[in-house]
Amino acid sequence: MQDKASFVVLKRFPFGDKGVVIHVFSDAFGRVPLLIKNARSRKAVLPYGLIRPLYLFEGVLKKSGSFYQVREARPLMLQDSIMSDPRKTAIAFFLADVWSGCLREEDRQSSLFDFVYDVVRTLESIDGGWSYFHHWVMLQTAHHLGFSPGVCRQNGAMYLDLQQGEYTAQMPFHPNVSQPDDAACISILCGYPQFSSNLPLPNWTSARKHDVLKQLIDFFRLHVDGFKVPQSLAVLQSMR
């Protein structure tokens, strides 16, 4: 039986001498492993150079043991700037790490894949908002997975309790908390279901950018079983 679906590449691993296994997220299957034999061959269904984080393609799959194999494949969109702009490349690797840590095989929701697809399309097209694009994506991902704190709508709720995922007027008695200025930025980012490159983030300094990102990673670690600090974080934070 062969099945056609759309995919986004999350991770790539060597398999034997010539093959690779890629973890992909799909609109029809959720997260699945694909085996590409002879991946470096010119006749490979998916060119090796294109098998990189956030590459989008449509393919026909066939189940083969523990893996699926790709019978046909074609790109879903051009991704020239993601591949050529170091800032976008760093963001792509980071988001692929984030999604690898929280998207599961059972997440077979077309709306979730549509969100991922829109994020990749937006990253390819934007020319601003670099410093908070990945923050926004993480919060929107949390929304789709059901644990976003949302927008703060309660007067006087200045803190964000990362353990409970809610805003509060009192400082929680544990270290997993966003201070008022950071919580305000998170609330603003949660309020935009579509990305904007000119959000009114208060005092969005380099230090705050790094602090908020660390808090969001902690937030995911608290709410997603097995979530780890993305390996690409250091490269992303070195970008200006």
C-alpha positions as CSV (number, residue, x, y, z in Angstrom):
1,M,0.0,0.0,0.0
2,Q,1.3,3.4,-0.9
3,D,0.2,6.7,0.6
4,K,0.7,10.3,-0.6
5,A,1.2,13.1,2.0
6,S,3.1,16.3,2.7
7,F,6.2,16.4,5.0
8,V,8.6,18.7,6.7
9,V,12.1,17.4,7.6
10,L,13.0,17.5,11.3
11,K,16.2,15.4,11.7
12,R,18.6,13.4,9.6
13,F,20.7,10.4,10.7
14,P,23.2,8.2,8.8
15,F,22.1,4.7,8.0
16,G,24.7,2.2,6.9
17,D,27.3,3.3,4.4
18,K,25.1,5.1,1.9
19,G,21.7,5.6,3.4
20,V,20.0,8.1,5.7
21,V,17.0,8.0,8.0
22,I,15.0,11.2,8.2
23,H,12.4,12.0,10.8
24,V,9.6,14.0,9.2
25,F,6.3,15.4,10.4
26,S,3.4,14.8,8.1
27,D,-0.2,15.9,7.6
28,A,-1.4,12.4,7.3
29,F,1.0,10.3,9.5
30,G,2.2,12.6,12.3
31,R,5.9,12.0,12.9
32,V,7.4,9.0,11.0
33,P,10.9,7.8,10.1
34,L,11.8,7.6,6.4
35,L,14.6,5.5,5.0
36,I,16.4,6.9,2.0
37,K,18.7,4.3,0.4
38,N,21.7,5.4,-1.6
39,A,20.9,9.0,-0.5
40,R,24.0,10.4,-2.1
41,S,23.3,8.9,-5.5
42,R,22.2,11.2,-8.3
43,K,19.2,8.9,-8.7
44,A,18.0,9.4,-5.1
45,V,14.4,10.3,-4.8
46,L,15.3,13.1,-2.4
47,P,18.6,14.8,-3.2
48,Y,20.9,14.6,-0.2
49,G,21.7,18.3,-0.2
50,L,18.0,19.1,0.3
51,I,17.5,16.8,3.2
52,R,17.9,19.5,5.8
53,P,15.8,20.9,8.7
54,L,12.4,22.3,7.6
55,Y,12.6,21.1,4.0
56,L,9.1,20.7,2.7
57,F,8.1,18.1,0.2
58,E,5.2,16.0,-1.0
59,G,5.9,12.3,-1.4
60,V,4.4,8.9,-1.9
61,L,5.4,6.4,0.8
62,K,5.5,2.7,1.1
63,K,5.9,0.9,4.5
64,S,9.0,-1.2,4.7
65,G,9.6,-2.9,8.0
66,S,10.2,-0.4,10.8
67,F,10.5,2.5,8.3
68,Y,8.7,4.1,5.4
69,Q,10.4,4.5,2.0
70,V,9.8,7.4,-0.4
71,R,8.7,6.3,-3.9
72,E,8.1,9.8,-5.3
73,A,8.9,13.2,-4.0
74,R,8.6,16.8,-5.1
75,P,9.3,20.1,-3.3
76,L,6.3,22.0,-1.9
77,M,8.0,25.4,-2.2
78,L,11.3,27.1,-2.9
79,Q,13.4,27.7,0.2
80,D,16.3,29.7,-1.2
81,S,16.6,32.3,1.6
82,I,16.3,29.7,4.3
83,M,19.3,27.8,2.8
84,S,21.3,30.9,2.0
85,D,20.7,33.4,4.8
86,P,22.7,32.3,8.0
87,R,20.1,33.9,10.3
88,K,17.3,32.0,8.7
89,T,19.3,28.8,8.6
90,A,20.0,29.1,12.4
91,I,16.3,29.7,13.1
92,A,15.4,26.7,10.9
93,F,17.7,24.3,12.8
94,F,16.5,25.6,16.1
95,L,12.8,25.2,15.2
96,A,13.4,21.7,13.8
97,D,15.1,20.9,17.2
98,V,12.1,22.3,19.1
99,W,9.5,20.4,16.9
100,S,11.6,17.2,17.1
101,G,11.3,17.4,20.9
102,C,7.5,17.9,21.0
103,L,5.8,16.5,17.9
104,R,4.8,12.9,18.2
105,E,3.7,10.1,15.9
106,E,0.1,10.4,17.3
107,D,-0.1,14.1,16.4
108,R,-2.0,13.5,13.2
109,Q,-3.7,16.8,12.9
110,S,-3.9,18.5,9.6
111,S,-4.2,21.9,11.3
112,L,-0.9,21.3,13.2
113,F,0.8,20.5,9.9
114,D,-0.8,23.6,8.3
115,F,0.7,25.7,11.1
116,V,4.2,24.2,10.6
117,Y,3.9,24.8,6.8
118,D,2.9,28.4,7.4
119,V,5.8,28.9,9.7
120,V,8.3,27.7,7.1
121,R,6.6,29.8,4.4
122,T,6.8,32.9,6.7
123,L,10.4,32.3,7.5
124,E,11.2,32.1,3.8
125,S,9.5,35.4,3.1
126,I,10.2,37.7,6.1
127,D,12.9,40.3,6.1
128,G,12.5,41.5,9.7
129,G,11.5,40.3,13.2
130,W,14.5,38.0,13.5
131,S,14.9,38.6,17.2
132,Y,11.5,37.2,18.2
133,F,10.3,35.0,15.4
134,H,11.4,31.8,17.1
135,H,9.9,33.0,20.4
136,W,6.6,33.6,18.6
137,V,6.8,30.1,16.9
138,M,7.4,28.4,20.3
139,L,4.4,30.0,21.9
140,Q,2.1,29.3,18.9
141,T,3.4,25.7,19.0
142,A,2.4,25.5,22.6
143,H,-1.0,26.9,21.7
144,H,-1.5,24.1,19.1
145,L,-0.4,21.5,21.6
146,G,-2.7,22.8,24.3
147,F,-0.4,24.4,27.0
148,S,0.0,28.0,25.9
149,P,-0.3,30.7,28.7
150,G,-2.2,32.9,26.2
151,V,-2.7,36.6,26.6
152,C,-2.7,38.1,30.1
153,R,-6.3,39.5,30.6
154,Q,-6.3,39.9,34.4
155,N,-5.4,43.3,35.9
156,G,-2.4,43.1,38.2
157,A,-1.3,39.7,37.0
158,M,2.3,40.7,36.5
159,Y,4.1,37.3,36.7
160,L,3.9,34.2,34.6
161,D,4.0,31.0,36.5
162,L,5.7,28.6,34.1
163,Q,4.8,25.5,36.0
164,Q,1.1,26.3,36.0
165,G,1.1,28.1,32.6
166,E,-0.8,31.1,34.0
167,Y,-0.4,34.7,34.9
168,T,-0.5,35.7,38.6
169,A,-0.4,38.8,40.7
170,Q,1.8,37.1,43.3
171,M,5.4,35.9,42.9
172,P,5.3,32.1,42.9
173,F,7.3,30.2,45.5
174,H,9.5,28.4,43.0
175,P,12.1,29.5,40.4
176,N,10.1,28.7,37.3
177,V,8.6,32.2,36.8
178,S,8.8,35.0,34.2
179,Q,9.3,38.4,35.8
180,P,6.8,41.2,34.8
181,D,8.7,42.7,31.8
182,D,9.4,39.2,30.4
183,A,5.8,38.1,31.1
184,A,4.5,41.2,29.3
185,C,6.6,40.2,26.2
186,I,5.3,36.7,26.3
187,S,1.7,37.9,26.6
188,I,2.1,40.2,23.5
189,L,3.6,37.4,21.5
190,C,0.7,35.1,22.4
191,G,-1.7,37.7,21.1
192,Y,-0.7,37.4,17.5
193,P,-1.9,34.2,15.7
194,Q,-0.2,35.5,12.6
195,F,3.4,36.7,12.7
196,S,4.1,40.4,12.5
197,S,7.6,41.8,12.1
198,N,6.9,45.0,14.1
199,L,5.5,43.9,17.4
200,P,5.4,46.5,20.3
201,L,7.6,44.5,22.7
202,P,8.7,46.6,25.7
203,N,12.4,47.0,26.3
204,W,13.3,44.1,23.9
205,T,17.0,44.2,24.6
206,S,19.4,41.4,23.6
207,A,19.5,40.3,27.3
208,R,15.7,40.1,27.5
209,K,15.6,38.2,24.2
210,H,17.9,35.6,25.6
211,D,16.2,35.5,29.0
212,V,12.7,35.0,27.5
213,L,14.0,32.2,25.2
214,K,15.5,30.4,28.1
215,Q,12.2,30.7,30.0
216,L,10.3,29.3,27.0
217,I,12.7,26.3,26.8
218,D,12.1,25.8,30.5
219,F,8.3,26.1,29.9
220,F,8.5,23.3,27.2
221,R,10.6,21.2,29.5
222,L,7.9,21.5,32.2
223,H,5.0,20.7,29.9
224,V,6.4,18.2,27.3
225,D,7.7,14.9,28.5
226,G,11.3,14.3,27.4
227,F,11.8,17.8,26.0
228,K,15.5,18.8,26.0
229,V,17.4,22.0,25.4
230,P,17.8,22.3,21.6
231,Q,21.4,21.5,20.5
232,S,21.2,24.4,18.0
233,L,20.6,27.0,20.8
234,A,24.2,28.2,21.0
235,V,24.4,28.8,17.3
236,L,21.1,30.7,17.3
237,Q,22.1,32.9,20.2
238,S,25.3,33.8,18.4
239,M,23.3,35.4,15.6
240,R,22.6,39.1,15.5
